[in-house]
Amino acid sequence: MTRATTLTVLALLAAPLEPLLAQENETTAVEARIRAAREIDVSAQVAGVVVAHRIERNTLVEKNAVILEIDPTFHRIALENAKARSRKAESDLKLTSQELDREMNLKRGDSTSAAEIDRLRAALASAQAARDVAQAAVDDSRHRLDRCTVRAPESGLVSELWPEVGETLGLGAPVARVLTVQDLIAEAFLSPEEVVRVERGQEIQVAIALPTPTTVTGRIRELAGAATNRIFRIRVALSEPPAGVLAGFSARILIPRRKR
């Protein structure tokens, strides 16, 4: 997203909704905010120093887009060391297998004992186990190196990007927050007088601030008491949000003046 596009998105978040209130005679407009139904917190999967940001805050990203990068030097060295140990384990396994084959061929002429064959078979099993452990270490090191590149788990809006370049992150440190764009809700708070006019599952109109202000239909997903018994939270799932609507946009939920 370019700087100009980012500024446009931020301007839309504060756009006025007055042109959408033609239904005032039949409804009460309650201030609301568009939110993502899913907010995904991304954390660091490896420890290290942040060396680069690849996006900015309030940027739309596709799934697997790079958010930031953690210094991969230590993990790259660990991977190369693991590969070296894996090559040695593979070589040891090959030599032990060849030695067993040679002894087995000699046994056909009764020139070696059954005890030596058993010893070599045990050595082969041990070499195979060592090879498997070494390969697992390679896979783990490669996985850790991959995790130095922090990616978006889903397509959405990166609403938060916490660490600065040069900051040292611990394992599990918060990195970013991604708001999904596929499933949006309008959230507001109602008075007792307003909440009695609606019910869960009811269809309701939501006015959204856009360059051309738009009213869309939603369905009430949640009605619940908030911080006090005098305030109630309403969440309306938007069935078909207009293109370009993002979490953070201003909206108003149009509450009927009379219960249906």
Beta strands, then each sheet from edge to edge (+ up, - down):
strand 1: 27-36
strand 2: 39-43
strand 3: 48-53
strand 4: 59-61
strand 5: 66-70
strand 6: 149-151
strand 7: 156-161
strand 8: 168-169
strand 9: 174-180
strand 10: 184-190
strand 11: 203-208
strand 12: 214-225
strand 13: 232-238
strand 14: 250-256
sheet 1: 1+ 10- 13+ 12- 11+ 14- 1+
sheet 2: 2+ 9- 7+ 4-
sheet 3: 6+ 5- 3+ 8-
end
